Amino acid sequence: MRPSEEERLAMVGIALELFPPSIKNTLISTSAFRNKLGIALDSKLSVQNLNISFKRSELFNSVRESAANNNKVVKIQDNNQNIWDLTLENHSEYGYVVRLSNESETIILDDFWPFSVVTNERLSIFNLESSKRQLPYSDVSYWRKKLKVAQLTDDEINDLQDDLNNTPYYITEKLDQEIDQGVNKLETMVPQNIKYYERLIGIHKDSKNISEYSQSELKVHLDTLLHHDAFAGIESALLMSSHSAIIKSLGEIEIDESVLIKVFENLSTQGELISQTGLVELGITLLETYPDLGPCIKKLLLKLVDKNEYKWDLLNALIILVDSELALLQLFQDKPTFYRRLASYTQAALIHKCILRKDVVPDNNFTRMILDSHTMTFYCQSLIDLRLDPFWFPDYQSTKQLKSELVGRLYTSALKFKNQLNQLKLGELFFDTDGSSPAPYFELEVNFMLPGPLEGNIPVQKIPPELYKEVIKEEFQLNLKGIAPLINFSQICMLEDEYIDQLIVILKDAKHQLYKTTQQDEILSILIGLASVAARTRNTELAAQVGILARRYRNYVGEHSQVTLLGIGLYAAAAHIELEEWLKYSGDWISELVYLPTEGDEAKNLKNWLDLLTTFEPRLYCKCGRALAALE
């Protein structure tokens, strides 16, 4: 027996309630979904900052009536039963606007140009809007066909507006407005539609890492950005400057020197740190072609390395904010980790730009509030990421490391173009008096050589065998006293299997007792280090030894020991690339932790972490569900 129409719609409503709010709202707002299920939607359109709203169908029909009758006055009623005079008017700045007026006030609503009855007018305004918002060719083509044939339906107008709003241009405007109003809306800072991020960083198809992406999908995106307006396109592209491969692809595009100089001038006063880094790096690579960029590079570089720590602190916090929110939204579940992180860094750069160009200097409380509320989420998602991206660890995400990585890229780029820099007397900007070491004001340490956040699945390079053996011979003793330096070395160069095997033998022979080590910081450093080596080398035997060592020394870990040990365990778990093996190792480790005696709020704290971990990887429940139930 077929259900009645009323019963069918009731079942659809019940089914929708099973989904999280973000998914449910996206489904309901998608006209194709509603049409397939026969759902009619007549939403209310509210006037910002006023307690006034209109039924969408009534408002749109009134606008159509006004447009079809030479912009005549049409009566319309709002939610408060007040009557308004409505007219559609041609406005030079906004195309077409709706004027609503009564005896006491007048309201102007913009962006009603799709209601124009003149086809060429609709197309002309759309061309301007799509160019300004850098819409991809496929979307431009789709809407041109729609606008050319006939007037749009209510749903189509909504879809068109959503398409125009799911762009960095619109979000930038909205962020600017909210900053002026002293408002911080999370849904504006971190939009909830995957289409937005595809307009921000390009559409991912099948590339496996950032290098492949930069040479394939990104080039299509760069072509879209630079097609209409080279200046605006370059500035949009530079927001993605979180990896050198992106700058390399941008440098392969022919760009007019005058446009580049204009971008340098603008970003010197209106730029944020990621774009400024990318522009200096781009300028270095183009010096041979455009030697007149030299003074621009010098000016921007000195601004970038100036003592502006609050900017770096803010950028680091914004990255953590965006990435943690994207993890919760789960928009990138079927995408490689580098793609989500590229979106996080780029969106953080966009927010950073909006804040800085408004001359807003957030206090430490703002940054601290972001870190307090989002670090755990960021860390948990990064721990899950480690199985497929074992070369970048969440502990790397800090203000100091962020600055070292970005500034270090400039030094690395300068080394490649050393001759050109010296010929233009720019070498002293990048190098110390010896001509090869980084300039002192760069404040670079060896950590600038660590893998970056987009390189989690790109193995660190091996050094030549002869140099490798010489370094090991001179710097390290392969005994318990030599573990710490060996661990540090492994972060920037891939260790040969023979050294890992010897390390395992040493641990076994010593019965997992560390050499004269009782200091908490030292023990913790060694445990984390060995776990990270196991992950980077995919050595499951070393991961097993980390488990034994952690049991012996877990009482030395100190405050929040269970959460600290949880992190160590999930570092080591990344030695297992296969999902089932990773789940077993992680589940066993978690189960063992849960049954340890706890003090104070340790159990509650551990439960909060495990709740997040199992949100991001629900299959963990299958391996440690009983232990998790014990925490309830």
C-alpha positions as semicolon CSV with decimal commas, in nm:
position;residue;x (nm);y (nm);z (nm)
1;M;0,000;0,000;0,000
2;R;0,145;0,332;-0,110
3;P;0,159;0,602;0,158
4;S;-0,047;0,915;0,113
5;E;0,124;1,240;0,014
6;E;0,098;1,361;0,373
7;E;0,251;1,038;0,506
8;R;0,530;1,049;0,247
9;L;0,629;1,405;0,341
10;A;0,617;1,309;0,709
11;M;0,860;1,022;0,643
12;V;1,092;1,256;0,453
13;G;1,086;1,496;0,750
14;I;1,167;1,217;0,997
15;A;1,452;1,092;0,777
16;L;1,601;1,442;0,751
17;E;1,606;1,474;1,129
18;L;1,849;1,180;1,142
19;F;2,119;1,392;0,975
20;P;2,341;1,652;1,146
21;P;2,205;2,009;1,112
22;S;2,470;2,116;0,857
23;I;2,387;1,824;0,624
24;K;2,011;1,861;0,676
25;N;2,020;2,233;0,597
26;T;2,232;2,175;0,288
27;L;1,991;1,911;0,158
28;I;1,684;2,125;0,221
29;S;1,843;2,427;0,054
30;T;1,931;2,226;-0,260
31;S;1,655;2,266;-0,518
32;A;1,745;1,942;-0,702
33;F;1,695;1,746;-0,379
34;R;1,362;1,917;-0,306
35;N;1,235;1,868;-0,660
36;K;1,322;1,497;-0,656
37;L;1,125;1,443;-0,335
38;G;0,846;1,684;-0,421
39;I;0,918;1,918;-0,130
40;A;0,793;2,275;-0,163
41;L;0,989;2,538;0,028
42;D;0,865;2,889;0,093
43;S;1,119;3,050;0,320
44;K;1,105;3,388;0,487
45;L;1,345;3,658;0,376
46;S;1,445;3,884;0,664
47;V;1,563;4,243;0,638
48;Q;1,898;4,270;0,815
49;N;1,893;4,439;1,158
50;L;1,515;4,495;1,136
51;N;1,231;4,284;1,272
52;I;1,079;4,255;0,926
53;S;1,047;3,957;0,694
54;F;0,855;3,862;0,381
55;K;0,751;3,531;0,235
56;R;0,992;3,456;-0,045
57;S;0,720;3,362;-0,295
58;E;0,520;3,679;-0,227
59;L;0,824;3,906;-0,245
60;F;0,956;3,751;-0,567
61;N;0,613;3,753;-0,734
62;S;0,566;4,119;-0,641
63;V;0,907;4,204;-0,788
64;R;0,818;4,021;-1,110
65;E;0,488;4,208;-1,130
66;S;0,665;4,541;-1,086
67;A;0,928;4,451;-1,348
68;A;0,671;4,333;-1,603
69;N;0,466;4,653;-1,569
70;N;0,728;4,923;-1,614
71;N;0,839;4,913;-1,249
72;K;0,495;5,000;-1,118
73;V;0,418;5,011;-0,744
74;V;0,297;4,680;-0,597
75;K;0,149;4,635;-0,248
76;I;0,305;4,367;-0,023
77;Q;0,251;4,263;0,339
78;D;0,528;4,177;0,585
79;N;0,525;3,935;0,881
80;N;0,390;4,210;1,110
81;Q;0,087;4,264;0,881
82;N;0,224;4,602;0,767
83;I;0,165;4,706;0,406
84;W;0,457;4,827;0,193
85;D;0,487;4,983;-0,152
86;L;0,732;4,780;-0,361
87;T;0,906;4,889;-0,682
88;L;1,192;4,740;-0,882
89;E;1,430;5,020;-0,980
90;N;1,738;5,043;-1,197
91;H;2,028;5,159;-0,981
92;S;2,361;5,256;-1,136
93;E;2,574;5,096;-0,862
94;Y;2,374;4,784;-0,775
95;G;2,207;4,703;-1,107
96;Y;1,850;4,656;-0,988
97;V;1,722;4,723;-0,637
98;V;1,389;4,676;-0,464
99;R;1,254;4,984;-0,290
100;L;1,013;4,913;-0,003
101;S;0,845;5,213;0,152
102;N;0,560;5,304;0,384
103;E;0,459;5,615;0,572
104;S;0,750;5,598;0,818
105;E;1,051;5,446;0,640
106;T;1,214;5,327;0,320
107;I;1,421;5,011;0,274
108;I;1,649;4,936;-0,021
109;L;1,727;4,571;-0,107
110;D;2,003;4,515;-0,361
111;D;2,096;4,227;-0,595
112;F;1,757;4,196;-0,767
113;W;1,901;4,225;-1,118
114;P;1,794;3,867;-1,214
115;F;1,433;3,998;-1,225
116;S;1,506;4,233;-1,513
117;V;1,282;4,153;-1,813
118;V;1,559;4,255;-2,056
119;T;1,773;3,951;-2,141
120;N;2,083;4,146;-2,246
121;E;2,066;4,344;-1,924
122;R;2,055;4,028;-1,712
123;L;2,348;3,880;-1,903
124;S;2,553;4,199;-1,886
125;I;2,517;4,231;-1,507
126;F;2,585;3,859;-1,460
127;N;2,905;3,888;-1,665
128;L;3,025;4,165;-1,435
129;E;2,931;3,971;-1,120
130;S;3,084;3,642;-1,236
131;S;3,407;3,816;-1,337
132;K;3,430;4,004;-1,007
133;R;3,368;3,683;-0,811
134;Q;3,601;3,472;-1,030
135;L;3,342;3,203;-1,104
136;P;3,472;2,892;-1,284
137;Y;3,395;2,864;-1,657
138;S;3,153;2,574;-1,612
139;D;2,936;2,770;-1,367
140;V;2,945;3,082;-1,584
141;S;2,834;2,880;-1,886
142;Y;2,552;2,715;-1,691
143;W;2,403;3,041;-1,566
144;R;2,444;3,222;-1,898
145;K;2,225;2,958;-2,062
146;K;1,966;2,992;-1,787
147;L;1,961;3,373;-1,796
148;K;1,953;3,386;-2,174
149;V;1,645;3,169;-2,224
150;A;1,391;3,289;-1,968
151;Q;1,338;3,443;-1,629
152;L;1,445;3,226;-1,338
153;T;1,215;3,047;-1,096
154;D;1,228;3,122;-0,723
155;D;1,450;2,820;-0,661
156;E;1,681;2,912;-0,948
157;I;1,721;3,266;-0,818
158;N;1,811;3,124;-0,477
159;D;2,060;2,885;-0,639
160;L;2,215;3,168;-0,841
161;Q;2,252;3,384;-0,532
162;D;2,406;3,093;-0,339
163;D;2,648;3,036;-0,625
164;L;2,755;3,401;-0,624
165;N;2,782;3,400;-0,244
166;N;2,991;3,082;-0,224
167;T;3,296;3,279;-0,335
168;P;3,597;3,431;-0,158
169;Y;3,490;3,772;-0,292
170;Y;3,157;3,758;-0,109
171;I;3,304;3,614;0,212
172;T;3,570;3,887;0,212
173;E;3,299;4,152;0,187
174;K;3,100;3,989;0,464
175;L;3,405;3,956;0,691
176;D;3,482;4,325;0,636
177;Q;3,126;4,417;0,737
178;E;3,132;4,198;1,047
179;I;3,470;4,334;1,160
180;D;3,330;4,687;1,130
181;Q;3,034;4,577;1,343
182;G;3,257;4,404;1,600
183;V;3,103;4,065;1,517
184;N;3,278;3,727;1,471
185;K;3,042;3,479;1,305
186;L;3,192;3,133;1,276
187;E;2,984;3,046;0,969
188;T;3,136;3,346;0,790
189;M;3,493;3,269;0,893
190;V;3,452;2,902;0,802
191;P;3,186;2,863;0,529
192;Q;3,003;2,530;0,534
193;N;2,985;2,456;0,160
194;I;3,253;2,257;-0,023
195;K;3,187;2,463;-0,336
196;Y;3,326;2,768;-0,156
197;Y;3,659;2,597;-0,094
198;E;3,673;2,475;-0,454
199;R;3,649;2,842;-0,558
200;L;3,916;2,927;-0,299
201;I;4,183;2,667;-0,384
202;G;4,059;2,479;-0,692
203;I;3,880;2,149;-0,747
204;H;4,065;1,835;-0,641
205;K;4,032;1,537;-0,874
206;D;4,293;1,266;-0,834
207;S;4,629;1,419;-0,733
208;K;4,794;1,238;-0,442
209;N;5,009;1,518;-0,298
210;I;5,064;1,892;-0,315
211;S;5,332;1,862;-0,585
212;E;5,098;1,673;-0,819
213;Y;4,811;1,908;-0,740
214;S;5,020;2,217;-0,817
215;Q;5,110;2,081;-1,158
216;S;4,757;1,971;-1,255
217;E;4,432;2,085;-1,090
218;L;4,582;2,405;-0,951
219;K;4,680;2,527;-1,298
220;V;4,315;2,514;-1,404
221;H;4,224;2,718;-1,096
222;L;4,499;2,974;-1,158
223;D;4,375;3,015;-1,514
224;T;4,027;3,096;-1,379
225;L;4,163;3,345;-1,125
226;L;4,380;3,536;-1,372
227;H;4,140;3,522;-1,668
228;H;3,948;3,847;-1,610
229;D;4,168;4,057;-1,383
230;A;4,536;3,970;-1,347
231;F;4,585;4,194;-1,042
232;A;4,292;4,053;-0,844
233;G;4,376;3,703;-0,966
234;I;4,736;3,716;-0,845
235;E;4,628;3,845;-0,505
236;S;4,375;3,561;-0,477
237;A;4,637;3,307;-0,584
238;L;4,890;3,437;-0,331
239;L;4,653;3,351;-0,046
240;M;4,745;2,990;-0,130
241;S;5,119;3,050;-0,076
242;S;5,148;2,787;0,197
243;H;5,375;2,574;-0,023
244;S;5,656;2,648;-0,269
245;A;5,506;2,419;-0,534
246;I;5,215;2,662;-0,565
247;I;5,452;2,954;-0,618
248;K;5,639;2,752;-0,880
249;S;5,317;2,700;-1,077
250;L;5,224;3,067;-1,043
251;G;5,571;3,163;-1,166
252;E;5,518;2,962;-1,485
253;I;5,236;3,196;-1,589
254;E;5,333;3,502;-1,791
255;I;5,256;3,804;-1,574
256;D;5,311;4,166;-1,673
257;E;5,582;4,336;-1,465
258;S;5,368;4,644;-1,401
259;V;5,097;4,424;-1,251
260;L;5,351;4,252;-1,026
261;I;5,486;4,586;-0,904
262;K;5,130;4,697;-0,829
263;V;5,073;4,377;-0,628
264;F;5,398;4,437;-0,434
265;E;5,289;4,792;-0,351
266;N;4,946;4,680;-0,235
267;L;5,061;4,383;-0,026
268;S;5,326;4,597;0,143
269;T;5,044;4,786;0,313
270;Q;4,737;4,561;0,277
271;G;4,887;4,212;0,281
272;E;4,905;3,931;0,532
273;L;5,196;3,700;0,609
274;I;5,122;3,405;0,378
275;S;5,063;3,625;0,072
276;Q;5,367;3,839;0,150
277;T;5,587;3,530;0,181
278;G;5,457;3,392;-0,147
279;L;5,508;3,722;-0,327
280;V;5,870;3,759;-0,212
281;E;5,935;3,399;-0,316
282;L;5,769;3,462;-0,654
283;G;5,972;3,779;-0,698
284;I;6,299;3,593;-0,633
285;T;6,217;3,335;-0,902
286;L;6,132;3,609;-1,155
287;L;6,431;3,837;-1,090
288;E;6,616;3,726;-1,401
289;T;6,317;3,826;-1,615
290;Y;6,216;4,132;-1,412
291;P;6,527;4,277;-1,240
292;D;6,332;4,594;-1,150
293;L;6,149;4,389;-0,886
294;G;6,460;4,413;-0,664
295;P;6,354;4,721;-0,460
296;C;6,003;4,576;-0,418
297;I;6,145;4,250;-0,284
298;K;6,369;4,434;-0,039
299;K;6,087;4,650;0,096
300;L;5,846;4,362;0,145
301;L;6,106;4,125;0,291
302;L;6,210;4,375;0,559
303;K;5,844;4,425;0,648
304;L;5,789;4,050;0,667
305;V;6,077;3,979;0,908
306;D;6,005;4,283;1,124
307;K;5,919;4,222;1,491
308;N;5,547;4,165;1,445
309;E;5,494;3,856;1,659
310;Y;5,126;3,930;1,722
311;K;5,063;3,879;1,349
312;W;5,227;3,537;1,357
313;D;5,040;3,443;1,675
314;L;4,711;3,545;1,516
315;L;4,780;3,358;1,191
316;N;4,872;3,041;1,381
317;A;4,552;3,063;1,586
318;L;4,338;3,123;1,275
319;I;4,487;2,816;1,103
320;I;4,397;2,602;1,405
321;L;4,048;2,755;1,413
322;V;3,974;2,692;1,045
323;D;4,123;2,343;1,029
324;S;3,942;2,227;1,341
325;E;3,609;2,360;1,212
326;L;3,663;2,196;0,873
327;A;3,737;1,871;1,055
328;L;3,405;1,896;1,238
329;L;3,216;1,983;0,919
330;Q;3,373;1,676;0,751
331;L;3,355;1,841;0,409
332;F;3,688;1,687;0,308
333;Q;3,636;1,330;0,424
334;D;3,701;1,177;0,082
335;K;3,992;1,410;0,001
336;P;4,366;1,385;0,079
337;T;4,482;1,562;0,393
338;F;4,695;1,813;0,203
339;Y;4,384;1,944;0,025
340;R;4,200;2,017;0,352
341;R;4,509;2,178;0,501
342;L;4,557;2,392;0,190
343;A;4,197;2,509;0,235
344;S;4,261;2,577;0,606
345;Y;4,577;2,779;0,549
346;T;4,425;2,974;0,260
347;Q;4,104;3,057;0,447
348;A;4,308;3,158;0,752
349;A;4,512;3,388;0,527
350;L;4,192;3,545;0,392
351;I;4,060;3,612;0,744
352;H;4,403;3,742;0,847
353;K;4,402;3,983;0,552
354;C;4,060;4,121;0,645
355;I;4,163;4,176;1,008
356;L;4,498;4,342;0,929
357;R;4,373;4,579;0,662
358;K;4,114;4,710;0,907
359;D;4,404;4,798;1,141
360;V;4,248;4,575;1,405
361;V;4,501;4,449;1,658
362;P;4,337;4,160;1,846
363;D;4,461;4,125;2,201
364;N;4,619;3,810;2,339
365;N;4,284;3,708;2,489
366;F;4,134;3,670;2,141
367;T;4,418;3,445;2,025
368;R;4,414;3,252;2,351
369;M;4,038;3,203;2,327
370;I;4,077;3,047;1,981
371;L;4,354;2,816;2,098
372;D;4,167;2,711;2,413
373;S;3,851;2,625;2,221
374;H;3,998;2,462;1,910
375;T;4,340;2,309;1,982
376;M;4,202;1,975;2,102
377;T;3,986;1,938;1,791
378;F;4,278;2,031;1,566
379;Y;4,508;1,788;1,744
380;C;4,262;1,496;1,728
381;Q;4,203;1,536;1,354
382;S;4,578;1,560;1,297
383;L;4,632;1,238;1,495
384;I;4,383;1,063;1,266
385;D;4,558;1,213;0,962
386;L;4,890;1,058;1,065
387;R;4,804;0,713;0,931
388;L;4,822;0,841;0,573
389;D;5,040;1,148;0,639
390;P;5,314;1,036;0,881
391;F;5,569;1,309;0,809
392;W;5,389;1,606;0,966
393;F;5,289;1,601;1,333
394;P;5,042;1,824;1,519
395;D;5,319;1,936;1,754
396;Y;5,470;2,117;1,454
397;Q;5,178;2,362;1,452
398;S;5,313;2,654;1,653
399;T;5,385;3,021;1,597
400;K;5,760;2,960;1,603
401;Q;5,749;2,674;1,353
402;L;5,506;2,857;1,125
403;K;5,738;3,155;1,102
404;S;6,046;2,935;1,059
405;E;5,884;2,745;0,775
406;L;5,763;3,048;0,579
407;V;6,076;3,259;0,630
408;G;6,293;2,951;0,575
409;R;6,135;2,905;0,233
410;L;6,263;3,247;0,133
411;Y;6,616;3,153;0,236
412;T;6,591;2,823;0,045
413;S;6,464;3,006;-0,263
414;A;6,744;3,262;-0,231
415;L;7,002;2,981;-0,234
416;K;6,866;2,861;-0,569
417;F;6,890;3,210;-0,721
418;K;7,202;3,324;-0,538
419;N;7,382;3,453;-0,848
420;Q;7,094;3,676;-0,960
421;L;7,055;3,814;-0,607
422;N;7,425;3,893;-0,579
423;Q;7,431;4,059;-0,921
424;L;7,153;4,293;-0,810
425;K;7,322;4,349;-0,471
426;L;7,036;4,177;-0,291
427;G;7,240;3,887;-0,152
428;E;7,308;4,067;0,176
429;L;6,933;4,069;0,241
430;F;6,927;3,690;0,258
431;F;7,277;3,578;0,356
432;D;7,518;3,639;0,642
433;T;7,868;3,773;0,584
434;D;7,989;3,427;0,482
435;G;7,760;3,448;0,179
436;S;7,571;3,125;0,242
437;S;7,429;3,114;0,597
438;P;7,089;3,284;0,648
439;A;7,093;3,650;0,747
440;P;7,080;3,688;1,129
441;Y;6,746;3,872;1,131
442;F;6,583;3,564;0,977
443;E;6,640;3,398;1,317
444;L;6,638;3,057;1,151
445;E;6,719;2,737;1,334
446;V;6,739;2,386;1,194
447;N;6,362;2,342;1,241
448;F;6,295;2,539;0,921
449;M;6,395;2,218;0,741
450;L;6,110;2,017;0,893
451;P;5,832;1,898;0,660
452;G;5,546;2,145;0,618
453;P;5,176;2,081;0,687
454;L;5,104;2,008;0,320
455;E;5,390;1,757;0,301
456;G;5,259;1,496;0,543
457;N;5,254;1,226;0,275
458;I;5,580;1,325;0,103
459;P;5,877;1,128;0,246
460;V;6,171;1,333;0,369
461;Q;6,475;1,306;0,146
462;K;6,761;1,068;0,200
463;I;7,114;1,204;0,206
464;P;7,396;1,039;0,007
465;P;7,517;0,714;0,173
466;E;7,875;0,833;0,214
467;L;7,767;1,157;0,383
468;Y;7,511;0,967;0,589
469;K;7,769;0,733;0,740
470;E;8,008;1,018;0,809
471;V;7,741;1,222;0,990
472;I;7,627;0,922;1,195
473;K;7,984;0,835;1,282
474;E;8,071;1,185;1,400
475;E;7,746;1,293;1,564
476;F;7,574;0,988;1,707
477;Q;7,652;0,697;1,930
478;L;7,422;0,406;1,858
479;N;7,349;0,336;2,220
480;L;7,099;0,469;2,469
481;K;7,289;0,798;2,505
482;G;7,261;0,849;2,129
483;I;6,885;0,804;2,095
484;A;6,792;1,172;2,130
485;P;7,022;1,310;1,857
486;L;6,929;1,022;1,629
487;I;6,561;1,110;1,674
488;N;6,628;1,476;1,593
489;F;6,823;1,381;1,282
490;S;6,536;1,161;1,162
491;Q;6,298;1,459;1,143
492;I;6,479;1,608;0,844
493;C;6,642;1,304;0,682
494;M;6,510;0,953;0,631
495;L;6,690;0,699;0,849
496;E;6,819;0,385;0,683
497;D;6,657;0,059;0,795
498;E;6,981;-0,065;0,947
499;Y;6,984;0,217;1,202
500;I;6,621;0,153;1,299
501;D;6,700;-0,217;1,342
502;Q;6,999;-0,131;1,563
503;L;6,782;0,105;1,764
504;I;6,532;-0,175;1,830
505;V;6,813;-0,410;1,934
506;I;6,950;-0,147;2,174
507;L;6,608;-0,102;2,337
508;K;6,563;-0,477;2,378
509;D;6,915;-0,534;2,510
510;A;6,870;-0,257;2,766
511;K;6,539;-0,412;2,871
512;H;6,375;-0,081;2,778
513;Q;6,561;0,117;3,042
514;L;6,680;0,461;2,932
515;Y;7,040;0,551;3,010
516;K;7,058;0,749;3,338
517;T;6,731;0,922;3,253
518;T;6,480;1,022;3,519
519;Q;6,399;1,375;3,401
520;Q;6,034;1,403;3,296
521;D;6,101;1,630;2,994
522;E;6,376;1,405;2,864
523;I;6,170;1,087;2,900
524;L;5,871;1,249;2,732
525;S;6,088;1,378;2,448
526;I;6,233;1,032;2,386
527;L;5,892;0,862;2,393
528;I;5,743;1,112;2,148
529;G;6,056;1,097;1,935
530;L;6,063;0,718;1,908
531;A;5,690;0,711;1,830
532;S;5,739;0,966;1,553
533;V;6,034;0,770;1,410
534;A;5,815;0,458;1,405
535;A;5,549;0,654;1,212
536;R;5,788;0,811;0,961
537;T;5,966;0,484;0,886
538;R;5,647;0,272;0,898
539;N;5,834;0,040;1,133
540;T;5,573;-0,161;1,321
541;E;5,835;-0,339;1,532
542;L;5,962;-0,006;1,665
543;A;5,599;0,093;1,734
544;A;5,564;-0,221;1,947
545;Q;5,881;-0,129;2,139
546;V;5,739;0,219;2,203
547;G;5,442;0,052;2,371
548;I;5,669;-0,145;2,605
549;L;5,880;0,163;2,682
550;A;5,567;0,371;2,751
551;R;5,440;0,116;3,003
552;R;5,771;0,127;3,189
553;Y;5,790;0,507;3,204
554;R;5,426;0,618;3,206
555;N;5,450;0,727;3,569
556;Y;5,718;0,978;3,466
557;V;5,500;1,155;3,211
558;G;5,348;1,391;3,468
559;E;5,038;1,610;3,446
560;H;4,761;1,491;3,212
561;S;4,960;1,171;3,164
562;Q;4,676;0,976;3,002
563;V;4,617;1,234;2,728
564;T;4,992;1,267;2,673
565;L;5,025;0,889;2,643
566;L;4,726;0,886;2,407
567;G;4,912;1,120;2,172
568;I;5,228;0,908;2,190
569;G;5,028;0,596;2,112
570;L;4,860;0,747;1,808
571;Y;5,195;0,876;1,684
572;A;5,328;0,520;1,699
573;A;5,005;0,379;1,551
574;A;5,086;0,561;1,226
575;A;5,355;0,298;1,167
576;H;5,059;0,088;1,047
577;I;4,940;0,216;0,708
578;E;4,666;-0,045;0,671
579;L;4,344;0,069;0,835
580;E;4,265;-0,256;1,017
581;E;4,615;-0,276;1,168
582;W;4,603;0,092;1,266
583;L;4,264;0,041;1,431
584;K;4,388;-0,260;1,628
585;Y;4,704;-0,086;1,755
586;S;4,512;0,233;1,840
587;G;4,222;0,044;1,999
588;D;4,452;-0,169;2,215
589;W;4,647;0,140;2,326
590;I;4,328;0,331;2,412
591;S;4,178;0,036;2,599
592;E;4,490;0,001;2,811
593;L;4,490;0,374;2,893
594;V;4,124;0,378;2,994
595;Y;4,174;0,113;3,262
596;L;4,471;0,289;3,425
597;P;4,406;0,457;3,762
598;T;4,329;0,828;3,725
599;E;4,347;1,141;3,937
600;G;4,126;1,449;3,939
601;D;3,970;1,527;3,601
602;E;4,198;1,294;3,405
603;A;3,919;1,050;3,315
604;K;3,688;1,331;3,203
605;N;3,966;1,491;3,001
606;L;4,054;1,161;2,835
607;K;3,688;1,102;2,750
608;N;3,666;1,441;2,577
609;W;3,963;1,351;2,360
610;L;3,829;1,005;2,280
611;D;3,486;1,145;2,192
612;L;3,649;1,366;1,930
613;L;3,876;1,092;1,797
614;T;3,584;0,856;1,750
615;T;3,385;1,134;1,584
616;F;3,657;1,169;1,321
617;E;3,717;0,792;1,298
618;P;3,400;0,608;1,412
619;R;3,555;0,269;1,333
620;L;3,765;0,305;1,648
621;Y;3,449;0,213;1,842
622;C;3,477;-0,139;1,705
623;K;3,816;-0,184;1,874
624;C;3,772;-0,003;2,204
625;G;3,397;0,045;2,252
626;R;3,389;-0,152;2,577
627;A;3,670;0,055;2,723
628;L;3,500;0,378;2,616
629;A;3,180;0,264;2,785
630;A;3,378;0,232;3,108
631;L;3,440;0,607;3,100
632;E;3,068;0,688;3,096
